Amino acid sequence: MEKRWKMPVWDANAVLQLQSSLKVNQVICQILVQRGIDNFEKAKQFFRPQLTDLHSPWLMKDMDKAVQRILNAFQQNEKILVYGDYDVDGTTSVACMFRFLQSVYPNVAFYIPHRYREGYGVSQQGIHYAQEHGFSLIISLDCGIKSIELIQYAKDLSIDFIVCDHHLPDKQLPPAVAILNPKQKNCAYPYKELCGCGVGFKLITALAEKLGLSDTIPFQYIDLVACAIAADIVPLTGENRTLAYFGLKKVNENPCIGVKALLQLAGMQKELHINNLVFIIAPRVNAAGRMDDAKKAVQLFIEQDMQAALQLAEMLHNDNTDRKEADTTITAEALALIQDDANHTHKKTTVVYQEHWHKGVVGIVASRLIEKHYRPTIVLTKSGEYLTGSARSVAGFNLYEAIHACRDYLIGYGGHFAAAGLTLKPENLITFSNAFEAIVNETIDPDLLTPEIIVDAVITLNDITMGFYNIICQMEPFGPENMQPVFMIEKLTDTGYSKIIKEEHIRFVLKQNNSTITGIGFNMAHFFSLLEAQQPIDVVCTIDLNEYMGEKKLQLRVMDIRPSK
């Protein structure tokens, strides 16, 4: 698939000023300036995060009300229910809050809604559970900001809500006793991009302070906060970066028993990076909610016994294996349907449906299809008498708006810029698909149908030294708004030693002037003829450390190549 290379733009004066104060490679300064790190103080905070950088939880609107309501519950011996979503952010939020409250107060339990029986967010079933079991306070985490009617319903039953959420609020807010959400109007909290677990962590910090506990207590949960930040694809800037940095440190040095059990089952022994949390912890936790019941993910994270934790981790591991099998099978079936559709090459969208597909993996399948056919994609399955499914977008296109424009053919829908869920009647499938295609065709910039690689800097092979690589490593943890730097290297030629490995990948050996470097390009075998032509090529890549037989060498992780101009 052809890709667009977006070249970097930076303020040359700002780069020179930063270089004069930091005394590091100019390329590093270019990358930092592009990321808004344009003076010594910002660079110091970026490269040397401190827990003291974290903001006071009391800056968050309603924090005093939330803390006071929980302290009143302690005094009145009320039963408190910790309620959260079924994904990584929700289950880690619930585990942190439950573990903390349980350490200071006995009357606390947790509740995770079932993905298919109850759906996302606060559910009527959850409120009935609270009523039947005598809970008078619910703390909702990673959900609740849009549950206006249900929180009113709970209030009518004399059940109070404290909402801890990070999703964008509507104009009308739920009638909760306190709402903690840095994105709400008139909230003075300086950092707006916390995940749900981050908001819960702030409430724990404020409670610990009010109860006169050691200020180290909240940091017992920072490994789970890091897992939530990694999985929820929030920006890795500011406070998220600090929390992820120290959370990763705890994952590597002293994780909670649940995380330790998951890592042991996955056979992880080396130092973990943020992408290990994304690709090892997150899929296993999410699989519990996708394939079965996410309650066991919370049980794993609150477990104190290693043997019991290993049994729970095994269950999550098995759910993930089932998820992978379903995902592989459905993706293959969906790709076959696309291939059989003679008109698909002319379309700007992909909409596929089979009634037997597993509801829990349609979102993942939509993402897989975008890797192959880069366009806004909807994957649908049968649920009862309706069709339901997930939609995923290409970078830069507002998918939610496109679905909203087709709302006349839908029973329900919800989501955001890049992803959405929807439900419709079977008889509306073709009309909806046509309407969705028409609206995307009218509104999408054609450039957005070609994937974009954002290049951070143009370098030469001489720039690639161990010192340069070490500074890049200090820019971790990587993630949205602080991605691993991508470089363009111009006018490289093949040494004649590059080769295809395993029929799909290329092992590169490239040279520029008198310098030579190796590299790996996954699923790039179709580019091999470019190397054989012995013409100069331009490469976009990241820089990796390759360890083989005890020897460490820097190499390129090649993302795309094209003939030099």
C-alpha positions in Angstrom: 0.0 0.0 0.0 1.4 3.4 -1.0 2.1 5.8 1.8 2.4 9.6 2.1 5.5 11.0 3.8 4.8 14.1 5.8 8.0 16.1 6.2 8.9 18.0 9.4 8.5 21.7 9.9 10.3 23.5 12.8 11.3 27.0 14.0 15.1 27.1 13.2 15.7 29.9 15.8 14.0 27.9 18.5 16.1 24.9 17.6 19.4 26.9 17.8 18.4 28.4 21.2 17.5 25.0 22.6 20.7 23.5 21.3 22.8 26.2 22.9 21.2 25.4 26.3 21.0 21.6 26.1 24.3 21.0 24.2 22.9 18.0 22.3 22.6 16.9 18.7 20.7 19.4 16.6 18.4 16.7 15.2 17.3 15.9 18.8 16.5 19.6 19.3 14.5 19.7 16.1 12.3 16.8 17.4 11.9 18.4 20.8 10.9 21.8 19.4 8.3 20.1 17.1 6.9 18.5 20.3 6.6 21.9 22.1 9.7 21.3 24.2 11.5 24.6 23.4 13.4 25.6 26.5 15.7 24.1 29.1 13.0 23.9 31.8 10.6 22.0 29.6 13.4 19.7 28.5 14.4 19.0 32.1 10.8 18.1 33.0 10.5 15.9 29.9 13.8 14.0 30.3 13.7 13.8 34.1 10.1 13.5 35.2 9.5 13.8 39.0 6.5 12.7 41.0 6.6 16.3 42.4 5.5 17.5 38.9 2.1 16.0 39.5 -0.7 18.5 40.1 -2.6 18.8 43.4 -5.8 16.8 43.2 -7.6 19.6 44.9 -7.4 21.7 41.7 -10.0 19.4 40.2 -13.6 20.7 40.3 -15.8 18.9 42.9 -12.8 17.1 44.5 -13.7 18.5 47.9 -17.4 17.4 47.4 -16.3 13.9 46.3 -13.9 13.4 49.3 -16.5 14.8 51.8 -19.2 12.5 50.5 -16.9 9.4 50.8 -15.9 10.5 54.4 -19.6 10.9 55.3 -20.2 7.3 54.0 -17.4 6.1 56.2 -18.9 7.8 59.2 -22.4 6.6 58.5 -21.2 3.0 57.7 -22.8 3.1 54.2 -22.1 0.5 51.6 -20.0 1.8 48.7 -20.1 0.3 45.2 -17.1 0.9 42.9 -18.5 0.7 39.4 -16.4 0.7 36.1 -16.3 0.0 32.4 -15.2 -3.5 31.1 -12.0 -2.4 29.3 -8.5 -1.9 30.6 -9.1 1.7 31.8 -12.3 0.7 33.6 -11.0 -2.5 35.2 -7.7 -1.0 36.4 -9.7 2.1 37.7 -12.0 -0.2 39.7 -9.1 -2.3 41.0 -7.2 0.7 42.3 -10.2 2.4 43.9 -11.4 -0.9 45.4 -8.0 -1.8 46.8 -7.5 1.6 48.3 -11.0 1.9 49.9 -10.8 -1.7 51.2 -7.5 -0.8 52.9 -9.3 1.9 55.0 -12.9 0.8 55.1 -14.7 -2.6 55.2 -18.1 -1.9 53.4 -17.0 -1.8 49.8 -17.6 -3.9 46.7 -17.2 -3.6 43.0 -19.3 -4.0 39.9 -18.4 -4.3 36.2 -21.3 -4.4 33.7 -21.5 -7.3 31.3 -20.6 -6.0 27.8 -23.5 -7.8 26.0 -26.2 -8.0 28.6 -25.8 -4.4 29.9 -23.6 -2.5 27.4 -21.2 0.3 28.0 -21.4 2.6 31.0 -23.8 2.9 33.9 -26.6 0.3 33.5 -30.1 -0.1 35.0 -29.1 -3.6 36.0 -26.1 -2.2 37.9 -28.3 0.3 39.8 -30.8 -2.5 40.6 -27.8 -4.5 42.0 -26.8 -1.6 44.2 -30.4 -1.2 45.4 -30.9 -4.9 46.2 -27.7 -5.1 48.1 -28.1 -1.9 50.1 -25.5 0.3 48.5 -26.2 4.1 49.0 -23.1 5.4 47.2 -21.7 4.4 43.8 -18.3 5.7 42.6 -18.3 5.3 38.8 -15.0 5.2 37.0 -14.3 5.7 33.3 -18.0 6.2 32.7 -21.0 8.1 33.9 -20.6 11.5 32.4 -23.4 10.9 29.8 -25.6 8.8 32.1 -28.0 11.6 33.0 -31.3 9.6 33.2 -29.8 6.6 34.9 -28.0 8.7 37.6 -31.3 10.5 38.2 -33.0 7.1 38.5 -30.5 6.1 41.1 -31.0 9.4 42.9 -34.7 8.7 43.0 -33.8 5.4 44.7 -31.7 7.3 47.3 -28.4 6.2 45.7 -25.8 8.9 45.3 -23.2 8.9 42.5 -19.7 10.3 42.4 -18.7 10.3 38.7 -15.0 10.0 37.8 -14.7 10.2 34.0 -12.5 11.6 31.2 -14.9 11.5 28.2 -16.1 14.8 26.8 -19.2 15.9 28.7 -22.4 17.1 27.0 -23.9 20.5 27.9 -26.2 18.8 30.5 -24.4 16.9 33.3 -25.7 14.0 35.4 -27.2 14.9 38.8 -24.3 13.3 40.7 -23.1 14.6 44.1 -19.7 15.2 42.6 -18.3 15.1 39.1 -14.5 14.6 38.6 -13.7 15.3 35.0 -10.9 17.7 34.0 -12.7 18.3 30.6 -15.9 19.7 32.3 -16.5 23.5 32.1 -15.0 25.6 34.8 -12.6 22.9 36.0 -9.3 24.5 36.8 -7.3 21.3 36.7 -4.3 22.1 34.5 -3.9 18.8 32.7 -7.0 17.8 30.7 -5.9 14.4 29.1 -6.0 12.0 32.1 -7.5 8.6 31.4 -10.3 7.3 33.7 -7.8 5.5 35.9 -5.8 8.8 36.2 -8.9 10.6 37.4 -9.6 7.8 40.0 -5.9 8.0 41.1 -6.4 11.7 41.8 -9.4 10.9 44.0 -7.3 8.3 45.8 -4.5 10.9 46.3 -6.9 13.5 47.8 -8.6 10.9 50.1 -5.2 9.6 51.3 -4.2 13.2 52.1 -7.4 13.9 53.9 -7.1 10.7 55.9 -3.6 11.7 57.0 -2.0 8.7 55.2 1.6 8.6 53.9 1.9 10.4 50.6 3.5 7.2 49.2 0.2 5.2 49.6 -1.4 6.2 46.2 1.8 5.2 44.3 1.1 1.6 45.2 -1.4 1.6 42.3 0.8 3.5 39.7 1.6 0.3 37.8 -2.1 -0.1 37.0 -2.4 3.6 36.1 0.4 3.0 33.6 -1.4 0.0 32.1 -4.6 2.2 31.7 -2.6 5.1 30.1 -0.9 2.7 27.6 -4.2 0.9 26.7 -6.5 3.9 26.4 -4.4 5.7 23.8 -4.3 9.0 25.7 -1.5 11.6 24.9 1.8 10.7 26.6 2.4 14.3 27.5 2.6 16.2 30.8 1.1 14.3 33.8 0.3 11.2 31.8 4.0 11.0 30.8 5.1 11.3 34.5 2.5 8.7 35.6 3.5 6.3 32.8 7.2 6.8 33.5 6.9 5.9 37.2 4.2 3.3 36.6 6.5 1.4 34.1 9.3 1.6 36.7 7.0 -0.2 39.2 5.9 -2.7 36.5 9.6 -3.6 36.1 10.6 -3.5 39.7 7.7 -4.4 41.9 4.3 -4.9 40.1 1.1 -6.0 41.8 0.6 -9.7 41.9 -2.0 -9.7 39.1 0.4 -7.9 36.6 3.2 -10.2 37.7 1.0 -13.3 37.0 0.1 -12.0 33.5 3.8 -11.3 32.7 4.9 -14.7 34.0 2.3 -16.5 31.8 3.4 -14.4 28.8 7.0 -15.4 29.4 8.2 -11.8 29.8 11.6 -11.6 31.4 13.3 -8.6 29.9 12.7 -4.9 30.8 9.3 -3.9 29.7 8.4 -0.8 27.7 5.1 0.9 27.1 4.4 -1.1 24.0 4.7 -4.3 26.1 1.8 -3.0 28.2 -0.1 -2.3 25.0 0.5 -5.7 23.3 0.8 -8.0 26.3 -1.3 -6.7 29.3 -4.0 -4.8 27.4 -5.2 -7.6 25.0 -5.5 -10.1 27.8 -7.5 -7.8 30.0 -9.7 -6.6 27.1 -10.3 -10.2 26.0 -12.1 -10.9 29.3 -14.8 -8.4 28.5 -14.9 -9.2 24.8 -15.2 -13.0 25.1 -16.7 -13.5 28.6 -16.9 -11.4 31.8 -14.5 -8.6 32.7 -15.1 -9.1 36.5 -12.2 -11.6 36.5 -9.8 -8.9 35.3 -10.6 -6.8 38.4 -10.3 -10.0 40.5 -6.8 -10.5 39.1 -5.7 -7.0 39.9 -6.9 -7.1 43.5 -5.7 -10.7 44.2 -3.0 -11.0 46.9 -2.2 -14.7 46.4 0.1 -15.7 43.5 -1.4 -19.1 42.8 -4.9 -17.7 42.7 -3.6 -14.8 40.5 -2.0 -17.3 38.1 -5.3 -19.2 37.7 -7.1 -15.9 36.9 -4.3 -14.9 34.5 -4.7 -18.3 32.8 -8.4 -17.5 32.3 -7.6 -14.1 30.7 -4.9 -15.8 28.6 -7.4 -18.4 27.3 -10.0 -15.6 26.6 -7.3 -13.9 24.6 -6.5 -17.1 22.7 -10.2 -17.4 21.8 -10.3 -13.8 20.8 -7.2 -14.2 18.5 -8.8 -17.3 16.8 -12.1 -15.4 16.3 -10.3 -12.3 15.1 -8.1 -14.3 12.5 -11.1 -16.3 11.2 -13.4 -13.3 10.9 -10.7 -11.1 9.3 -10.1 -13.8 6.6 -13.8 -14.1 6.0 -14.3 -10.3 5.7 -11.3 -9.9 3.3 -12.8 -12.7 1.1 -16.2 -10.8 1.1 -14.3 -7.6 0.0 -12.5 -9.4 -2.7 -15.8 -10.8 -4.1 -17.3 -7.3 -4.2 -16.5 -6.1 -7.7 -17.3 -2.5 -6.8 -15.1 -2.3 -3.7 -12.1 -0.8 -5.5 -14.2 2.3 -6.4 -15.6 2.8 -2.9 -14.4 5.1 -0.2 -15.8 2.9 2.6 -15.9 -0.7 3.7 -19.1 -2.2 5.2 -19.2 -6.0 5.8 -21.7 -8.2 7.6 -22.1 -11.8 8.6 -24.6 -12.9 11.2 -22.4 -15.5 12.9 -19.4 -13.1 13.6 -18.5 -12.7 17.2 -19.7 -9.4 18.6 -16.6 -9.0 20.8 -14.0 -8.8 18.0 -15.8 -6.8 15.3 -13.9 -3.6 16.3 -10.6 -5.3 16.1 -11.5 -6.8 12.7 -12.4 -3.3 11.4 -8.9 -2.1 12.4 -7.4 -5.1 10.6 -9.3 -4.4 7.4 -8.1 -0.8 7.5 -4.5 -2.2 7.5 -5.3 -3.9 4.1 -7.9 -1.5 2.6 -7.3 2.0 4.0 -10.8 3.6 4.3 -13.5 4.2 7.0 -14.7 0.7 7.9 -17.8 -0.8 9.6 -18.0 -4.5 10.6 -21.5 -5.8 11.6 -22.9 -8.9 13.1 -26.4 -10.2 14.3 -27.4 -9.5 17.8 -30.9 -10.7 18.6 -33.2 -9.3 15.9 -30.9 -6.4 15.1 -27.5 -5.8 13.4 -24.8 -4.3 15.6 -21.2 -3.5 15.0 -18.1 -1.3 15.3 -16.7 1.4 13.0 -13.1 2.5 12.7 -11.7 5.5 10.9 -8.6 6.5 8.9 -6.4 9.2 10.5 -7.9 12.6 10.2 -11.5 11.7 9.2 -14.4 12.3 11.6 -16.2 9.0 11.5 -18.7 9.9 14.2 -20.0 12.9 12.1 -20.4 10.6 9.1 -22.4 8.0 11.1 -24.4 10.9 12.7 -25.4 12.0 9.2 -26.8 8.5 8.5 -28.8 8.4 11.8 -32.2 8.0 10.1 -31.3 4.4 9.2 -30.0 3.5 12.7 -31.6 2.5 16.0 -28.7 3.8 18.0 -25.1 4.9 17.7 -22.3 6.4 19.8 -18.6 7.0 19.7 -16.0 9.6 18.8 -13.8 11.0 16.0 -12.0 7.7 15.3 -14.3 4.9 16.5 -18.0 4.3 17.0 -20.6 1.6 17.6 -24.0 1.3 15.9 -27.2 -0.7 15.8 -29.7 -1.0 13.0 -32.5 -3.1 11.6 -31.5 -5.8 9.1 -33.8 -4.4 6.4 -31.8 -1.0 6.6 -28.4 -2.5 6.0 -28.1 -1.7 2.2 -29.7 1.7 2.5 -27.4 2.6 5.4 -24.3 1.3 3.6 -25.2 3.4 0.5 -25.8 6.5 2.6 -22.6 6.0 4.6 -20.6 5.6 1.3 -22.3 8.7 -0.2 -21.5 10.9 2.9 -17.9 9.7 3.1 -17.5 10.2 -0.6 -18.7 13.8 -0.3 -16.8 14.8 2.8 -13.4 13.0 2.9 -10.2 14.6 1.6 -8.9 12.1 -1.0 -5.4 12.4 0.6 -6.8 10.8 3.8 -7.3 7.5 1.9 -3.5 7.1 1.7 -1.9 6.3 5.0 0.6 9.0 6.2 4.0 8.5 7.8 5.0 11.6 9.9 8.7 12.1 9.6 10.4 13.8 12.6 13.8 14.5 11.0 16.0 13.9 8.0 19.3 12.3 9.1 22.4 10.6 7.6 23.9 7.3 8.6 26.7 9.2 10.4 24.1 10.7 12.8 23.3 7.1 14.0 25.5 6.6 17.0 25.0 4.9 20.3 24.9 8.4 22.0 22.2 9.5 19.6 20.2 6.3 20.2 20.5 6.6 24.0 19.0 10.1 24.0 16.1 8.8 21.9 15.5 6.1 24.5 15.3 8.7 27.2 12.3 10.2 25.3 10.3 7.1 26.3 7.6 6.2 27.2 6.4 6.6 23.6 2.7 7.0 22.7 0.3 9.5 21.2 1.8 13.0 20.9 5.2 11.6 21.8 5.7 8.8 19.3 9.0 7.1 18.7 11.0 9.4 16.4 10.7 8.5 12.7 13.6 9.4 10.4 14.1 9.8 6.7 17.5 8.9 5.2 18.1 9.9 1.6 20.1 8.3 -1.2 21.0 4.9 0.3 22.1 2.1 -2.0 22.1 -1.6 -1.5 25.4 -3.3 -0.7 24.3 -6.4 -2.5 23.9 -8.2 0.8 20.2 -7.4 1.4 18.0 -10.5 1.2 14.4 -11.7 1.5 13.8 -13.7 4.7 10.8 -16.0 5.4 9.4 -15.0 1.9 7.8 -11.8 3.4 10.5 -9.7 5.0 13.7 -7.9 3.9 17.0 -8.0 5.8 18.6 -4.8 4.6 22.3 -4.0 4.3 22.5 -0.4 3.0 25.3 2.1 2.5 25.5 5.9 2.3 29.0 7.2 1.3 31.4 5.3 3.5 28.9 4.2 6.1 27.0 0.9 6.2 24.0 -0.2 8.3 21.7 -3.2 8.6 17.9 -3.1 8.9 14.7 -5.1 9.0 11.6 -4.4 7.0 8.6 -6.6 7.9 6.2 -7.5 5.1 8.3 -5.6 2.6 9.5 -8.3 0.2 7.5 -6.7 -2.6 10.1 -3.8 -2.5 13.0 -6.1 -3.2 13.2 -5.2 -7.0 13.9 -1.6 -6.0 17.1 -2.8 -4.2 18.1 -5.1 -7.1 17.9 -2.1 -9.5 20.9 -0.7 -7.6 19.4 2.8 -7.8 19.5 5.2 -4.8 16.5 4.9 -2.4 15.1 7.0 0.4 14.0 5.2 3.5 11.7 6.1 6.5 12.5 4.2 9.6 13.0 4.1 13.4 16.2 3.1 15.0 16.5 -0.2 17.0 19.0 -2.0 19.0 19.6 -5.5 17.7 21.1 -8.0 20.1 22.5 -11.2 18.6 24.9 -13.7 20.3 25.7 -11.1 23.0 26.6 -8.4 20.5 24.6 -5.2 20.4 24.3 -3.3 17.1 22.1 -0.4 16.0 19.8 -1.1 13.0 17.0 0.4 11.1 13.4 -0.7 11.5 12.3 0.2 7.9 8.7 1.4 7.5 8.7 2.5 3.8 11.1 3.0 0.9 11.0 4.8 -2.5 13.4 5.7 -5.3 15.4 8.8 -4.6 14.5 11.9 -6.6 
